[in-house]
Amino acid sequence: MTQIQDVRQFSPAAERNREPILQVLRRHLPAAGLVLEIASGTGQHVAHFAASLPELEWQPSDLSTDLHPSIRAWVEDAGLANVRTPLQLDVTADAWPVEQAEAIVCINMIHISPWAATEGLLRGAARLLPQGGVLYLYGPYKRGGQHTAPSNADFDASLKARNPEWGVRNLEDVESLAGTHGFEPVKVVEMPANNLSVVFRRA
Ligand SMILES: C[S@@+](CC[C@H](N)C(=O)[O-])C[C@H]1O[C@@H](n2cnc3c(N)ncnc32)[C@H](O)[C@@H]1O
């Protein structure tokens, strides 16, 4: 008898935040077209969003190809026809393996990567998105240089202990960098567990 191994990786945080994030995406994503997800991780998010927003086509991606089997497995398990095969995409690369997309979603990458990754994300998003295209970011941020909760300060310290180049970013720094790449702020939404949804539009 052949036993099918479940390669789906599970993130409890993704399970908790997928629905609140979906509620924000519903308000800001276009009605149809391709959405590129950067740093898809386990694939739980893209499977949930694609099942809930079937008019959109989804392109998952992650720098780490080790995660691609998990992404594929979540998508296959949900029986989704509107999700493409995951791509290896490094935001810092000068060329991304995607030719067009109407929107980009990037959840929990900016603080768990060097600042160069945020720079690459905004540079690449500006190359890819059409005028009016939405860039959605989610994660913890400082505001005005201050942590918004003691738990975020602790998290920041733990990130920096793992890698000195990681860390909770200042929202204003991300907004300012986004502005230099032609993105205008649309909305900042306070989310559970002291996270923010940050929505930009390509001007
Ligand atoms: C904390 S995980 C978040 C995964 C998922 N979005 C979630 O919220 O569960 C951070 C992800 O960022 C990805 N990542 C880190 N550096 C990257 C880069 N330069 N380009 C693309 N993805 C990157 C990692 O491979 C990892 O999957």
The ligand as a Tripos MOL2 file, in Angstrom:
@<TRIPOS>MOLECULE
LIG
   27    29     1     0     0
SMALL
NO_CHARGES

@<TRIPOS>ATOM
      1 C1          8.3190   34.4760    8.4310 C.3       1 LIG1
      2 S1          8.2300   33.7860    6.8640 S.3       1 LIG1
      3 C2          6.6170   34.3410    6.3460 C.3       1 LIG1
      4 C3          5.9170   33.3270    5.5010 C.3       1 LIG1
      5 C4          4.4460   33.6170    5.2440 C.3       1 LIG1
      6 N1          4.2710   34.7870    4.4110 N.3       1 LIG1
      7 C5          3.6870   33.7250    6.5350 C.2       1 LIG1
      8 O1          3.3190   34.8420    6.9410 O.co2     1 LIG1
      9 O2          3.4600   32.6970    7.1700 O.co2     1 LIG1
     10 C6          9.3430   34.7620    5.9060 C.3       1 LIG1
     11 C7          9.4890   34.2690    4.4840 C.3       1 LIG1
     12 O3         10.2700   35.2180    3.7470 O.3       1 LIG1
     13 C8         11.0140   34.5010    2.7960 C.3       1 LIG1
     14 N2         12.1080   35.3610    2.3180 N.ar      1 LIG1
     15 C9         13.1800   35.7900    3.0260 C.ar      1 LIG1
     16 N3         13.9940   36.5230    2.2550 N.ar      1 LIG1
     17 C10        13.4100   36.5860    1.0270 C.ar      1 LIG1
     18 C11        13.7720   37.1870   -0.2090 C.ar      1 LIG1
     19 N4         14.9290   37.8570   -0.3290 N.pl3     1 LIG1
     20 N5         12.9490   37.0600   -1.2740 N.ar      1 LIG1
     21 C12        11.7930   36.3790   -1.1480 C.ar      1 LIG1
     22 N6         11.3970   35.7510   -0.0120 N.ar      1 LIG1
     23 C13        12.1950   35.8630    1.0630 C.ar      1 LIG1
     24 C14        11.4710   33.2650    3.5540 C.3       1 LIG1
     25 O4         11.8690   32.2170    2.7000 O.3       1 LIG1
     26 C15        10.2230   32.9300    4.3720 C.3       1 LIG1
     27 O5          9.3780   32.0140    3.7150 O.3       1 LIG1
@<TRIPOS>BOND
     1     1     2 1
     2     2     3 1
     3     2    10 1
     4     3     4 1
     5     4     5 1
     6     5     6 1
     7     5     7 1
     8     7     8 2
     9     7     9 1
    10    10    11 1
    11    11    12 1
    12    11    26 1
    13    12    13 1
    14    13    14 1
    15    13    24 1
    16    14    15 ar
    17    14    23 ar
    18    15    16 ar
    19    16    17 ar
    20    17    18 ar
    21    17    23 ar
    22    18    19 1
    23    18    20 ar
    24    20    21 ar
    25    21    22 ar
    26    22    23 ar
    27    24    25 1
    28    24    26 1
    29    26    27 1
@<TRIPOS>SUBSTRUCTURE
     1 LIG1         1 GROUP 0 **** ****
